[in-house]
Amino acid sequence: MNDSFNHIIHPKEDDKTFITSYWTERAEDFRRLREKELQSPKLILWRDELLQHIGQNESLRILDIGCGAGFFSIILSQLGHTVTGIDITPNMIEESKLLAYSVNSNVEFIVMDAEKLDFDTNYFDVVVARNVTWNLPHPDEAYKEWLRVLKPGGILLNYDAEHAKNHHHLPQSVHHAHEHIKPDLLDKC
């Protein structure tokens, strides 16, 4: 087995190039999935879940970590909050901008590493993440950063799962997020 193949299957712990290359390949399809999700019953379920924790009485400054195609960012913006979505993958940020524009949502999207945030300390009222922690080489460093930028008394909401490990055998109706992925990209996942 050559070294490049071994590197693809088993990236180094701190290899963010590997993570970025995977999500670059998935970005457009991922936006399409989130576009469908914004028009599905999941929208109401996620909106209700978020409202249960942050309410809707005041406009909050919210950071969406690893925003992907902007699903949470869009929901939170449409609820009247000031939202910044970050993702390490430039293509994903472009897709999030397209999706937000298509639904007339006002979100600031920035390319940024979730483990090295470029924000002031105590800046956000809420930090939210969906399905990002499993991608991070150093989740302990990420959590330190997320808590650093969170205001005292702020809320950290992290919704996560290991979507790649042992899930590829599930029926597509159960695990539809991977239904259009080429086998080599699925292996990379």
mmCIF file of the C-alpha atoms, coordinates in Angstrom:
data_MODEL
# 
_entry.id   MODEL 
# 
loop_
_atom_site.group_PDB 
_atom_site.id 
_atom_site.type_symbol 
_atom_site.label_atom_id 
_atom_site.label_alt_id 
_atom_site.label_comp_id 
_atom_site.label_asym_id 
_atom_site.label_entity_id 
_atom_site.label_seq_id 
_atom_site.pdbx_PDB_ins_code 
_atom_site.Cartn_x 
_atom_site.Cartn_y 
_atom_site.Cartn_z 
_atom_site.occupancy 
_atom_site.B_iso_or_equiv 
_atom_site.pdbx_formal_charge 
_atom_site.auth_seq_id 
_atom_site.auth_comp_id 
_atom_site.auth_asym_id 
_atom_site.auth_atom_id 
_atom_site.pdbx_PDB_model_num 
ATOM 1   C CA . MET A 1 1   ? 0.000   0.000  0.000  1.00 0.00 ? 1   MET A CA 1 
ATOM 2   C CA . ASN A 1 2   ? 1.460   3.375  -0.950 1.00 0.00 ? 2   ASN A CA 1 
ATOM 3   C CA . ASP A 1 3   ? 1.764   6.263  1.510  1.00 0.00 ? 3   ASP A CA 1 
ATOM 4   C CA . SER A 1 4   ? -0.761  8.535  -0.207 1.00 0.00 ? 4   SER A CA 1 
ATOM 5   C CA . PHE A 1 5   ? -3.490  5.885  0.061  1.00 0.00 ? 5   PHE A CA 1 
ATOM 6   C CA . ASN A 1 6   ? -2.623  5.268  3.694  1.00 0.00 ? 6   ASN A CA 1 
ATOM 7   C CA . HIS A 1 7   ? -2.787  9.031  4.305  1.00 0.00 ? 7   HIS A CA 1 
ATOM 8   C CA . ILE A 1 8   ? -6.278  9.262  2.788  1.00 0.00 ? 8   ILE A CA 1 
ATOM 9   C CA . ILE A 1 9   ? -7.673  6.451  4.897  1.00 0.00 ? 9   ILE A CA 1 
ATOM 10  C CA . HIS A 1 10  ? -5.805  7.422  8.095  1.00 0.00 ? 10  HIS A CA 1 
ATOM 11  C CA . PRO A 1 11  ? -5.043  11.147 8.129  1.00 0.00 ? 11  PRO A CA 1 
ATOM 12  C CA . LYS A 1 12  ? -2.646  12.566 10.663 1.00 0.00 ? 12  LYS A CA 1 
ATOM 13  C CA . GLU A 1 13  ? -4.362  13.842 13.779 1.00 0.00 ? 13  GLU A CA 1 
ATOM 14  C CA . ASP A 1 14  ? -3.770  17.485 12.874 1.00 0.00 ? 14  ASP A CA 1 
ATOM 15  C CA . ASP A 1 15  ? -4.336  17.238 9.131  1.00 0.00 ? 15  ASP A CA 1 
ATOM 16  C CA . LYS A 1 16  ? -6.982  19.854 8.433  1.00 0.00 ? 16  LYS A CA 1 
ATOM 17  C CA . THR A 1 17  ? -6.142  19.659 4.735  1.00 0.00 ? 17  THR A CA 1 
ATOM 18  C CA . PHE A 1 18  ? -7.737  16.202 4.746  1.00 0.00 ? 18  PHE A CA 1 
ATOM 19  C CA . ILE A 1 19  ? -10.902 17.516 6.410  1.00 0.00 ? 19  ILE A CA 1 
ATOM 20  C CA . THR A 1 20  ? -11.126 20.496 4.074  1.00 0.00 ? 20  THR A CA 1 
ATOM 21  C CA . SER A 1 21  ? -10.618 18.358 0.970  1.00 0.00 ? 21  SER A CA 1 
ATOM 22  C CA . TYR A 1 22  ? -13.430 16.009 2.013  1.00 0.00 ? 22  TYR A CA 1 
ATOM 23  C CA . TRP A 1 23  ? -15.909 18.846 2.638  1.00 0.00 ? 23  TRP A CA 1 
ATOM 24  C CA . THR A 1 24  ? -14.822 20.649 -0.528 1.00 0.00 ? 24  THR A CA 1 
ATOM 25  C CA . GLU A 1 25  ? -15.966 17.599 -2.482 1.00 0.00 ? 25  GLU A CA 1 
ATOM 26  C CA . ARG A 1 26  ? -19.232 17.434 -0.528 1.00 0.00 ? 26  ARG A CA 1 
ATOM 27  C CA . ALA A 1 27  ? -20.084 21.166 -0.450 1.00 0.00 ? 27  ALA A CA 1 
ATOM 28  C CA . GLU A 1 28  ? -22.532 21.461 -3.346 1.00 0.00 ? 28  GLU A CA 1 
ATOM 29  C CA . ASP A 1 29  ? -24.394 18.250 -2.517 1.00 0.00 ? 29  ASP A CA 1 
ATOM 30  C CA . PHE A 1 30  ? -24.450 19.253 1.139  1.00 0.00 ? 30  PHE A CA 1 
ATOM 31  C CA . ARG A 1 31  ? -26.094 22.579 0.247  1.00 0.00 ? 31  ARG A CA 1 
ATOM 32  C CA . ARG A 1 32  ? -28.760 20.696 -1.703 1.00 0.00 ? 32  ARG A CA 1 
ATOM 33  C CA . LEU A 1 33  ? -29.450 18.479 1.309  1.00 0.00 ? 33  LEU A CA 1 
ATOM 34  C CA . ARG A 1 34  ? -29.828 21.491 3.590  1.00 0.00 ? 34  ARG A CA 1 
ATOM 35  C CA . GLU A 1 35  ? -31.983 23.247 1.006  1.00 0.00 ? 35  GLU A CA 1 
ATOM 36  C CA . LYS A 1 36  ? -34.404 20.286 1.155  1.00 0.00 ? 36  LYS A CA 1 
ATOM 37  C CA . GLU A 1 37  ? -34.155 20.245 4.932  1.00 0.00 ? 37  GLU A CA 1 
ATOM 38  C CA . LEU A 1 38  ? -35.202 23.911 5.096  1.00 0.00 ? 38  LEU A CA 1 
ATOM 39  C CA . GLN A 1 39  ? -38.423 22.902 3.342  1.00 0.00 ? 39  GLN A CA 1 
ATOM 40  C CA . SER A 1 40  ? -39.067 19.775 5.395  1.00 0.00 ? 40  SER A CA 1 
ATOM 41  C CA . PRO A 1 41  ? -40.602 19.002 8.803  1.00 0.00 ? 41  PRO A CA 1 
ATOM 42  C CA . LYS A 1 42  ? -37.023 19.007 10.160 1.00 0.00 ? 42  LYS A CA 1 
ATOM 43  C CA . LEU A 1 43  ? -37.035 22.802 9.911  1.00 0.00 ? 43  LEU A CA 1 
ATOM 44  C CA . ILE A 1 44  ? -39.832 23.074 12.485 1.00 0.00 ? 44  ILE A CA 1 
ATOM 45  C CA . LEU A 1 45  ? -38.249 20.429 14.723 1.00 0.00 ? 45  LEU A CA 1 
ATOM 46  C CA . TRP A 1 46  ? -34.866 22.180 14.727 1.00 0.00 ? 46  TRP A CA 1 
ATOM 47  C CA . ARG A 1 47  ? -36.396 25.646 15.126 1.00 0.00 ? 47  ARG A CA 1 
ATOM 48  C CA . ASP A 1 48  ? -38.431 24.448 18.116 1.00 0.00 ? 48  ASP A CA 1 
ATOM 49  C CA . GLU A 1 49  ? -35.364 22.758 19.613 1.00 0.00 ? 49  GLU A CA 1 
ATOM 50  C CA . LEU A 1 50  ? -33.296 25.936 19.300 1.00 0.00 ? 50  LEU A CA 1 
ATOM 51  C CA . LEU A 1 51  ? -36.090 28.143 20.637 1.00 0.00 ? 51  LEU A CA 1 
ATOM 52  C CA . GLN A 1 52  ? -36.428 25.870 23.656 1.00 0.00 ? 52  GLN A CA 1 
ATOM 53  C CA . HIS A 1 53  ? -32.912 26.914 24.692 1.00 0.00 ? 53  HIS A CA 1 
ATOM 54  C CA . ILE A 1 54  ? -32.514 30.487 23.474 1.00 0.00 ? 54  ILE A CA 1 
ATOM 55  C CA . GLY A 1 55  ? -36.026 31.852 23.272 1.00 0.00 ? 55  GLY A CA 1 
ATOM 56  C CA . GLN A 1 56  ? -37.135 34.572 20.897 1.00 0.00 ? 56  GLN A CA 1 
ATOM 57  C CA . ASN A 1 57  ? -37.592 37.559 23.188 1.00 0.00 ? 57  ASN A CA 1 
ATOM 58  C CA . GLU A 1 58  ? -34.378 39.399 22.339 1.00 0.00 ? 58  GLU A CA 1 
ATOM 59  C CA . SER A 1 59  ? -31.923 39.544 19.479 1.00 0.00 ? 59  SER A CA 1 
ATOM 60  C CA . LEU A 1 60  ? -28.791 37.605 20.380 1.00 0.00 ? 60  LEU A CA 1 
ATOM 61  C CA . ARG A 1 61  ? -25.321 37.522 18.850 1.00 0.00 ? 61  ARG A CA 1 
ATOM 62  C CA . ILE A 1 62  ? -24.852 33.889 17.769 1.00 0.00 ? 62  ILE A CA 1 
ATOM 63  C CA . LEU A 1 63  ? -21.857 31.988 16.393 1.00 0.00 ? 63  LEU A CA 1 
ATOM 64  C CA . ASP A 1 64  ? -22.615 28.910 14.277 1.00 0.00 ? 64  ASP A CA 1 
ATOM 65  C CA . ILE A 1 65  ? -19.450 26.768 14.398 1.00 0.00 ? 65  ILE A CA 1 
ATOM 66  C CA . GLY A 1 66  ? -18.767 24.583 11.361 1.00 0.00 ? 66  GLY A CA 1 
ATOM 67  C CA . CYS A 1 67  ? -21.868 26.008 9.737  1.00 0.00 ? 67  CYS A CA 1 
ATOM 68  C CA . GLY A 1 68  ? -21.574 23.830 6.646  1.00 0.00 ? 68  GLY A CA 1 
ATOM 69  C CA . ALA A 1 69  ? -24.227 25.006 4.212  1.00 0.00 ? 69  ALA A CA 1 
ATOM 70  C CA . GLY A 1 70  ? -25.734 27.349 6.811  1.00 0.00 ? 70  GLY A CA 1 
ATOM 71  C CA . PHE A 1 71  ? -28.812 25.462 8.033  1.00 0.00 ? 71  PHE A CA 1 
ATOM 72  C CA . PHE A 1 72  ? -28.654 26.603 11.682 1.00 0.00 ? 72  PHE A CA 1 
ATOM 73  C CA . SER A 1 73  ? -27.364 30.042 10.665 1.00 0.00 ? 73  SER A CA 1 
ATOM 74  C CA . ILE A 1 74  ? -30.381 30.587 8.434  1.00 0.00 ? 74  ILE A CA 1 
ATOM 75  C CA . ILE A 1 75  ? -32.905 29.382 11.017 1.00 0.00 ? 75  ILE A CA 1 
ATOM 76  C CA . LEU A 1 76  ? -31.395 31.585 13.724 1.00 0.00 ? 76  LEU A CA 1 
ATOM 77  C CA . SER A 1 77  ? -31.178 34.610 11.449 1.00 0.00 ? 77  SER A CA 1 
ATOM 78  C CA . GLN A 1 78  ? -34.813 34.212 10.451 1.00 0.00 ? 78  GLN A CA 1 
ATOM 79  C CA . LEU A 1 79  ? -35.678 34.206 14.166 1.00 0.00 ? 79  LEU A CA 1 
ATOM 80  C CA . GLY A 1 80  ? -34.205 37.714 14.375 1.00 0.00 ? 80  GLY A CA 1 
ATOM 81  C CA . HIS A 1 81  ? -30.728 36.997 15.721 1.00 0.00 ? 81  HIS A CA 1 
ATOM 82  C CA . THR A 1 82  ? -27.406 38.387 14.500 1.00 0.00 ? 82  THR A CA 1 
ATOM 83  C CA . VAL A 1 83  ? -25.612 35.299 13.241 1.00 0.00 ? 83  VAL A CA 1 
ATOM 84  C CA . THR A 1 84  ? -22.057 34.612 12.139 1.00 0.00 ? 84  THR A CA 1 
ATOM 85  C CA . GLY A 1 85  ? -21.449 31.227 10.534 1.00 0.00 ? 85  GLY A CA 1 
ATOM 86  C CA . ILE A 1 86  ? -17.909 29.883 10.255 1.00 0.00 ? 86  ILE A CA 1 
ATOM 87  C CA . ASP A 1 87  ? -16.490 26.880 8.452  1.00 0.00 ? 87  ASP A CA 1 
ATOM 88  C CA . ILE A 1 88  ? -12.923 25.874 7.623  1.00 0.00 ? 88  ILE A CA 1 
ATOM 89  C CA . THR A 1 89  ? -13.895 24.918 4.055  1.00 0.00 ? 89  THR A CA 1 
ATOM 90  C CA . PRO A 1 90  ? -14.098 27.876 1.627  1.00 0.00 ? 90  PRO A CA 1 
ATOM 91  C CA . ASN A 1 91  ? -16.401 25.967 -0.744 1.00 0.00 ? 91  ASN A CA 1 
ATOM 92  C CA . MET A 1 92  ? -18.807 25.292 2.106  1.00 0.00 ? 92  MET A CA 1 
ATOM 93  C CA . ILE A 1 93  ? -18.887 28.996 2.960  1.00 0.00 ? 93  ILE A CA 1 
ATOM 94  C CA . GLU A 1 94  ? -19.707 29.792 -0.679 1.00 0.00 ? 94  GLU A CA 1 
ATOM 95  C CA . GLU A 1 95  ? -22.533 27.240 -0.626 1.00 0.00 ? 95  GLU A CA 1 
ATOM 96  C CA . SER A 1 96  ? -23.871 28.678 2.646  1.00 0.00 ? 96  SER A CA 1 
ATOM 97  C CA . LYS A 1 97  ? -23.925 32.145 1.094  1.00 0.00 ? 97  LYS A CA 1 
ATOM 98  C CA . LEU A 1 98  ? -25.860 30.805 -1.900 1.00 0.00 ? 98  LEU A CA 1 
ATOM 99  C CA . LEU A 1 99  ? -28.389 29.064 0.313  1.00 0.00 ? 99  LEU A CA 1 
ATOM 100 C CA . ALA A 1 100 ? -28.856 32.066 2.608  1.00 0.00 ? 100 ALA A CA 1 
ATOM 101 C CA . TYR A 1 101 ? -29.326 34.340 -0.409 1.00 0.00 ? 101 TYR A CA 1 
ATOM 102 C CA . SER A 1 102 ? -31.897 31.966 -1.923 1.00 0.00 ? 102 SER A CA 1 
ATOM 103 C CA . VAL A 1 103 ? -34.067 32.193 1.218  1.00 0.00 ? 103 VAL A CA 1 
ATOM 104 C CA . ASN A 1 104 ? -33.418 35.913 1.824  1.00 0.00 ? 104 ASN A CA 1 
ATOM 105 C CA . SER A 1 105 ? -31.540 35.339 5.068  1.00 0.00 ? 105 SER A CA 1 
ATOM 106 C CA . ASN A 1 106 ? -28.982 37.802 6.398  1.00 0.00 ? 106 ASN A CA 1 
ATOM 107 C CA . VAL A 1 107 ? -25.994 35.920 7.860  1.00 0.00 ? 107 VAL A CA 1 
ATOM 108 C CA . GLU A 1 108 ? -22.299 36.761 7.891  1.00 0.00 ? 108 GLU A CA 1 
ATOM 109 C CA . PHE A 1 109 ? -20.310 33.727 6.717  1.00 0.00 ? 109 PHE A CA 1 
ATOM 110 C CA . ILE A 1 110 ? -16.544 33.541 7.279  1.00 0.00 ? 110 ILE A CA 1 
ATOM 111 C CA . VAL A 1 111 ? -13.865 30.944 6.535  1.00 0.00 ? 111 VAL A CA 1 
ATOM 112 C CA . MET A 1 112 ? -12.371 30.136 9.940  1.00 0.00 ? 112 MET A CA 1 
ATOM 113 C CA . ASP A 1 113 ? -10.935 27.231 11.918 1.00 0.00 ? 113 ASP A CA 1 
ATOM 114 C CA . ALA A 1 114 ? -13.248 26.088 14.750 1.00 0.00 ? 114 ALA A CA 1 
ATOM 115 C CA . GLU A 1 115 ? -10.176 25.388 16.890 1.00 0.00 ? 115 GLU A CA 1 
ATOM 116 C CA . LYS A 1 116 ? -8.657  28.879 16.433 1.00 0.00 ? 116 LYS A CA 1 
ATOM 117 C CA . LEU A 1 117 ? -11.348 31.530 16.511 1.00 0.00 ? 117 LEU A CA 1 
ATOM 118 C CA . ASP A 1 118 ? -10.604 35.090 15.447 1.00 0.00 ? 118 ASP A CA 1 
ATOM 119 C CA . PHE A 1 119 ? -13.153 36.752 17.761 1.00 0.00 ? 119 PHE A CA 1 
ATOM 120 C CA . ASP A 1 120 ? -12.831 38.733 20.959 1.00 0.00 ? 120 ASP A CA 1 
ATOM 121 C CA . THR A 1 121 ? -13.314 37.032 24.314 1.00 0.00 ? 121 THR A CA 1 
ATOM 122 C CA . ASN A 1 122 ? -16.894 37.157 25.678 1.00 0.00 ? 122 ASN A CA 1 
ATOM 123 C CA . TYR A 1 123 ? -18.306 38.224 22.307 1.00 0.00 ? 123 TYR A CA 1 
ATOM 124 C CA . PHE A 1 124 ? -21.244 35.869 21.634 1.00 0.00 ? 124 PHE A CA 1 
ATOM 125 C CA . ASP A 1 125 ? -24.449 35.205 23.570 1.00 0.00 ? 125 ASP A CA 1 
ATOM 126 C CA . VAL A 1 126 ? -24.805 31.758 22.022 1.00 0.00 ? 126 VAL A CA 1 
ATOM 127 C CA . VAL A 1 127 ? -22.405 29.352 20.347 1.00 0.00 ? 127 VAL A CA 1 
ATOM 128 C CA . VAL A 1 128 ? -24.064 26.559 18.396 1.00 0.00 ? 128 VAL A CA 1 
ATOM 129 C CA . ALA A 1 129 ? -22.617 23.608 16.487 1.00 0.00 ? 129 ALA A CA 1 
ATOM 130 C CA . ARG A 1 130 ? -24.272 20.846 14.508 1.00 0.00 ? 130 ARG A CA 1 
ATOM 131 C CA . ASN A 1 131 ? -22.361 17.753 13.412 1.00 0.00 ? 131 ASN A CA 1 
ATOM 132 C CA . VAL A 1 132 ? -18.931 19.360 13.571 1.00 0.00 ? 132 VAL A CA 1 
ATOM 133 C CA . THR A 1 133 ? -17.155 17.954 16.617 1.00 0.00 ? 133 THR A CA 1 
ATOM 134 C CA . TRP A 1 134 ? -16.580 14.548 14.996 1.00 0.00 ? 134 TRP A CA 1 
ATOM 135 C CA . ASN A 1 135 ? -14.550 16.353 12.307 1.00 0.00 ? 135 ASN A CA 1 
ATOM 136 C CA . LEU A 1 136 ? -12.166 18.081 14.696 1.00 0.00 ? 136 LEU A CA 1 
ATOM 137 C CA . PRO A 1 137 ? -8.637  16.765 15.270 1.00 0.00 ? 137 PRO A CA 1 
ATOM 138 C CA . HIS A 1 138 ? -8.468  18.599 18.649 1.00 0.00 ? 138 HIS A CA 1 
ATOM 139 C CA . PRO A 1 139 ? -11.978 18.931 20.100 1.00 0.00 ? 139 PRO A CA 1 
ATOM 140 C CA . ASP A 1 140 ? -10.545 19.901 23.495 1.00 0.00 ? 140 ASP A CA 1 
ATOM 141 C CA . GLU A 1 141 ? -8.921  22.972 21.911 1.00 0.00 ? 141 GLU A CA 1 
ATOM 142 C CA . ALA A 1 142 ? -12.138 23.777 20.069 1.00 0.00 ? 142 ALA A CA 1 
ATOM 143 C CA . TYR A 1 143 ? -14.203 23.698 23.264 1.00 0.00 ? 143 TYR A CA 1 
ATOM 144 C CA . LYS A 1 144 ? -11.721 26.030 24.979 1.00 0.00 ? 144 LYS A CA 1 
ATOM 145 C CA . GLU A 1 145 ? -12.094 28.488 22.108 1.00 0.00 ? 145 GLU A CA 1 
ATOM 146 C CA . TRP A 1 146 ? -15.887 28.216 22.009 1.00 0.00 ? 146 TRP A CA 1 
ATOM 147 C CA . LEU A 1 147 ? -16.101 28.912 25.726 1.00 0.00 ? 147 LEU A CA 1 
ATOM 148 C CA . ARG A 1 148 ? -13.602 31.781 25.413 1.00 0.00 ? 148 ARG A CA 1 
ATOM 149 C CA . VAL A 1 149 ? -15.775 33.683 22.907 1.00 0.00 ? 149 VAL A CA 1 
ATOM 150 C CA . LEU A 1 150 ? -18.975 32.957 24.834 1.00 0.00 ? 150 LEU A CA 1 
ATOM 151 C CA . LYS A 1 151 ? -20.183 35.691 27.193 1.00 0.00 ? 151 LYS A CA 1 
ATOM 152 C CA . PRO A 1 152 ? -20.532 34.811 30.884 1.00 0.00 ? 152 PRO A CA 1 
ATOM 153 C CA . GLY A 1 153 ? -23.944 33.205 31.263 1.00 0.00 ? 153 GLY A CA 1 
ATOM 154 C CA . GLY A 1 154 ? -24.053 32.448 27.542 1.00 0.00 ? 154 GLY A CA 1 
ATOM 155 C CA . ILE A 1 155 ? -25.249 29.191 26.056 1.00 0.00 ? 155 ILE A CA 1 
ATOM 156 C CA . LEU A 1 156 ? -23.256 26.537 24.197 1.00 0.00 ? 156 LEU A CA 1 
ATOM 157 C CA . LEU A 1 157 ? -25.414 24.157 22.167 1.00 0.00 ? 157 LEU A CA 1 
ATOM 158 C CA . ASN A 1 158 ? -23.637 21.235 20.522 1.00 0.00 ? 158 ASN A CA 1 
ATOM 159 C CA . TYR A 1 159 ? -25.629 18.719 18.497 1.00 0.00 ? 159 TYR A CA 1 
ATOM 160 C CA . ASP A 1 160 ? -23.319 16.033 17.232 1.00 0.00 ? 160 ASP A CA 1 
ATOM 161 C CA . ALA A 1 161 ? -22.963 12.430 16.185 1.00 0.00 ? 161 ALA A CA 1 
ATOM 162 C CA . GLU A 1 162 ? -20.458 10.237 14.406 1.00 0.00 ? 162 GLU A CA 1 
ATOM 163 C CA . HIS A 1 163 ? -22.196 10.065 11.041 1.00 0.00 ? 163 HIS A CA 1 
ATOM 164 C CA . ALA A 1 164 ? -19.485 8.255  9.168  1.00 0.00 ? 164 ALA A CA 1 
ATOM 165 C CA . LYS A 1 165 ? -18.510 5.417  11.447 1.00 0.00 ? 165 LYS A CA 1 
ATOM 166 C CA . ASN A 1 166 ? -20.559 2.256  10.829 1.00 0.00 ? 166 ASN A CA 1 
ATOM 167 C CA . HIS A 1 167 ? -23.463 4.102  9.199  1.00 0.00 ? 167 HIS A CA 1 
ATOM 168 C CA . HIS A 1 168 ? -22.841 3.450  5.517  1.00 0.00 ? 168 HIS A CA 1 
ATOM 169 C CA . HIS A 1 169 ? -24.666 0.117  5.612  1.00 0.00 ? 169 HIS A CA 1 
ATOM 170 C CA . LEU A 1 170 ? -27.962 1.694  6.750  1.00 0.00 ? 170 LEU A CA 1 
ATOM 171 C CA . PRO A 1 171 ? -30.844 1.940  4.263  1.00 0.00 ? 171 PRO A CA 1 
ATOM 172 C CA . GLN A 1 172 ? -30.816 5.234  2.388  1.00 0.00 ? 172 GLN A CA 1 
ATOM 173 C CA . SER A 1 173 ? -34.194 6.212  3.802  1.00 0.00 ? 173 SER A CA 1 
ATOM 174 C CA . VAL A 1 174 ? -32.549 6.168  7.234  1.00 0.00 ? 174 VAL A CA 1 
ATOM 175 C CA . HIS A 1 175 ? -29.186 7.613  6.280  1.00 0.00 ? 175 HIS A CA 1 
ATOM 176 C CA . HIS A 1 176 ? -29.939 9.782  3.258  1.00 0.00 ? 176 HIS A CA 1 
ATOM 177 C CA . ALA A 1 177 ? -27.078 12.245 3.816  1.00 0.00 ? 177 ALA A CA 1 
ATOM 178 C CA . HIS A 1 178 ? -24.726 9.835  2.047  1.00 0.00 ? 178 HIS A CA 1 
ATOM 179 C CA . GLU A 1 179 ? -26.996 8.579  -0.736 1.00 0.00 ? 179 GLU A CA 1 
ATOM 180 C CA . HIS A 1 180 ? -25.294 10.545 -3.558 1.00 0.00 ? 180 HIS A CA 1 
ATOM 181 C CA . ILE A 1 181 ? -21.719 10.109 -2.431 1.00 0.00 ? 181 ILE A CA 1 
ATOM 182 C CA . LYS A 1 182 ? -19.270 8.253  -4.654 1.00 0.00 ? 182 LYS A CA 1 
ATOM 183 C CA . PRO A 1 183 ? -17.772 5.126  -3.026 1.00 0.00 ? 183 PRO A CA 1 
ATOM 184 C CA . ASP A 1 184 ? -14.265 6.628  -2.803 1.00 0.00 ? 184 ASP A CA 1 
ATOM 185 C CA . LEU A 1 185 ? -15.631 9.723  -1.058 1.00 0.00 ? 185 LEU A CA 1 
ATOM 186 C CA . LEU A 1 186 ? -17.662 7.492  1.252  1.00 0.00 ? 186 LEU A CA 1 
ATOM 187 C CA . ASP A 1 187 ? -14.457 5.693  2.221  1.00 0.00 ? 187 ASP A CA 1 
ATOM 188 C CA . LYS A 1 188 ? -12.820 9.054  2.873  1.00 0.00 ? 188 LYS A CA 1 
ATOM 189 C CA . CYS A 1 189 ? -15.750 9.993  5.117  1.00 0.00 ? 189 CYS A CA 1 
# 
